């Protein structure tokens, strides 16, 4: 039986102290941060453009220009500026990180598909347009749906996969998404972010507020909000993915690449049972569960998450 690793409170102690006293968890001779040694951080990376089958795709490159790059696939409604810089800059300390807006999203042109497979096809075309023959991919929520279809559609292109806050087709609880979103009506952007991505504990809320502030930090060359047409297409695609599929778990057994699955124990829109189901059916997979964490568990536990991902990619 495969082991499931739950990150204990003790292993997260350094993260907790880091938010209070910056130097408490750094060794005296620890190397400088990515912002200190490189200009291409989440905050400063310039938006670039590439032509993909007649449409212009926007993207940014962070971190080291060496090794196999990691391409990030965001969640529903997300753009390049909706990633937590603590995650993207953390990953960029070890490798090249590529953020991009898929077809029709934010700064990219074209019509956004209303199917997950269509989004996966566009992501594959984008990767190939950058002349990349092998990449790692990381998908969050809807981006995790897309990542699954990318690796199943073009397996030779993918080295390793990271999935967080996501699930297979017919994911348990996902069909309730319209009601969950309706429950955020009247809330501010920050309040909605907290309700959707974090738990009600004081610790989780504090981490969520800190993550929200980090996400807002970039102001220059920031992505525009998604259009109504793109948002509607994405929502249609996600609700279609939520429909029961008797073959879903058998299908993901075809994924032969190493997969790291990270999930919040209290994920509201995508039950943690989905992560467990994927772990049981993907042969070369690892599962990390974060306690007292919701849909955005990797924002809340960013230092531990980055450490887990970097260790996974270095194997």
N, C-alpha and C positions, 0 to 999 in steps of 0.2 A: 504493500500500500504506500502511495506517495505521501510524503510528509507535508504538512501545512504549517508554515511558520507564522506565528503571531508575534508581532513586535511588542516586546514587553515594555512596561513603564520604565524599567531600569535602563534599557537600551536607548530610550528616548530622553534620558536625563540631560545629556549634553545639549540636545535641541532646546529643551526648556530653559536651561541656563543661558544659552546663546541669545535668547530674546531679551534677557535682562541685562547681562554684562557681556558685551561683545567679545572681550578677550578671554573669557573664562574657559572656553573649549578649544582654544588654539594653542598649539605647542609653541614654545618660544621661537623655534627656528622654522615654523611652518612657512611654506612658500607663499608669495603674495597671491591675492585673488586675481581672477581673470581680468577684472576691471583695471587692476594695477599693471598688468603686463601686456594687455592686448586692447586694441580700440574697438574690436567688433563684439561688443556686449549687447544684451537685449535692448539697452537704452539707446545705444548709438549706431547699431548696424543700419546701413543704408538699405532702402528698398530697391531691389533690382527687378528686372523684367525679362521674361523669355517668351518667345512665340511658340505656342503649342497648337498645331493644327488650326491656325487662323485666329486663335485667341491669345491675348496677352495675359500671362500669369505673373503675379507679384510674389517675390520671395526675399528672404534675408538669410545671410550666413553668419553664424556666430562661432567663435572659438578657434580651435586648432585646425590648420589645413593639412591634416594627416590622418591616415587610417581610413576605415570605412565610416562614412558619414551616417548620421541618424536623421531621418526625416520625420517631423512631427505632424500628426493629423488631429486637428482640434475637434471639440464636441459641437453639439447643436448650437448654432448661432455664433460660433467662435471664429475669430480671425487671428492674424499673427499677434495682435496686441492683447489677446485674452489669455495667453499663457502667463504663468507666474514667473517673473524674472529669476526668482530664487531657484527654480527648477531649470530653466533654460540656461542661465549662466553657470549653474552648478554642473550641468552636463557638459557645457562648453569648455570646462577646465580640462577635460580629457579627450574630447573629439570635436569634429566639425558638426554643428547642429544646423539643420536647414528648416526654417519656418516658411510656410507658403499659404497663400489663399487659393483654394481650389476653384475650379471654373465658376465664374459668376459671383464669387464671394468677395466682399469688400473691394480691394484694389484690383482684383482680377476681372477680366472681361469674359463675356459669354453667358450662356443660359445654364443655370445650375440644374443638373439632373434631379429627378424626383425619385430615384432609386439608389440604394447603396452600391449596387454593382456599377451603375453609371459613374458614381463618384470615384469608385476604385479604378475604373478604366481611365478616368481623367488624371488621377494621381499617378498611375503607371506611366501615362504619356508625359506628364511633367518630369518625372524622374529620368526618363529616357532623354527628354529634351535637354537635360543638363549633362548628358553624356556620361551618366553614372551606370556602371555595369553591376554594382552590388551595393546595397544599402541596408542599414538597420531601420526599422520603422517603429514608431511609438504612437499608439492611438488612444485617445481619451474619449470615453462615452461613445457618441456617434462615430468619432474617429477610430475607435476600436472596432466598430462594425466594418468600417471601410478597410481597416488594416487586415482583418480576417479575409476579406474578399481579395485584397491585393495579393496576399501570400498564396491564396488558393488559385488565383488566376495566373499569376506570374511567379511561380516559386523560385525560379533560377535567379530572379532579381533580388531576392531577400535573404539576408544573412541571419539576423535574429529579430525577434518581435517582442515589444513591451506593450501590454494591454492593461489599462487602468480604468476603473469605473465603467466597465463594459460587460457585454454578455453575448452569447450566441443568438442566432435567429430564435424568435419566440421567447426572448429573455423574460424570466419571471418578474412580474411587476411592471414591466415597461409599458404595457397597454394602458396602465393607469396614468400615464404621463399627462394627458390633457387635464385631469383633475388636480394633479400636483401643481401644474402651471397655473391653473385657475386659482389655487390657494395662495398664490403670490400677488393676486390682484390688489392694487392699492398700496403695495409696498414700494419703498424707494429701491433704487438699483442695488445699493449695498445690502438692504434688508432681504431682497430677493436672492442675492448671491449667498448670503448666510443661511437662509432657510433651505435653499436647494442643495447647497454643497457641504454643510456642516451640521453638527448635532446641536442640541440645546444646552450642553454643558458650558460652564464658564470658560473652561480651557479651550474648547473647540471654537466658541464664539470669538474669543480673543485672538486665536490663530487665524480665524476667518477674516477678521477686521484687518489684521496685519497683512494678510495675503491680498485683500482687496486694495489696500493702499499701495502695495507693490505693483499690482496690475495697472493702476492708474498713473504710475510714475512717468511713463514715456509720454511726452506731449508733442515733440517734434516729429513730423512725418508719420503721424499716427493714422492707422486704418480708419476709414469711415464705417458707420454701422451697416449691417447687411440690409439689402433692399427687401421690401415686402415679398417680392417674387421669389427671391432666393430663400428667405425664411420659410415661406410656404412650401417650397420644393423640399427643403430639408425636413420639415415636419412630416410631410407626406411620406418621405423615404423612411423615417424613423418609425412611424406608425405601421408601415408595411413590414418592416423588420420585426416588429413586436408581435405579429400574427403567429399563432402556433405553427410549428414546423416539426413534424415527427422525425425528419431525417437530419435535423440540425446538428445534434451531437455526433452522429455518425460521420457527417461531412467534415467536421473539424478534426476528426481522427486522421485526415489526410495531411494535416500540417506536420511536417517533419522537422522544421526549423526549431531551435531552442526558443522557448517562450517564457517570459517573466510576466506573471499576472499579479497585479497589486490592487487591493480593494479595501474600501472602508467597511468596517464591521456593521455600520449603521447606515449604509447607502440607501437613500430614500427612493430614487427612481429606478435603480438597478440593484436588486437584492444581491447580497453577498453570496447567496446560494448559486447564482450564475457563475461567479468566479470559481467556486468549488466544482461545479459541473464541467467547466472548461478544463480545469486542472486534471480532473479524472479522465478526460477524453483526449487530451493532447499529450502524446507520449513523452516528449522532451520538455516538460513544463515545470516551473516552480511557482508556488503561490505564497504571497506575503499578505497577511491581513492586519490592518491597522485598527486598534481598538479605539472606541469613542471617536470615530471618524466617519464622515459621510461621503457624498459623491466626489467631493474634491479632496479626498484623503491625501493625495500626493502633494497638494498645496499645503495642507495643514502639517504634514510630516515631511517637508521638503528635504531636509538634510538627510534623514534616514533613507528616504526614497532615492535620492541622488546617489548615495553610497551603494544601495542595493543595485541600481541600474549600472553604475560604473563597474561594480564587481562582476555582474552578469555579462556585460559586454567584453570584459577583459579575459574571460575564461577561454 
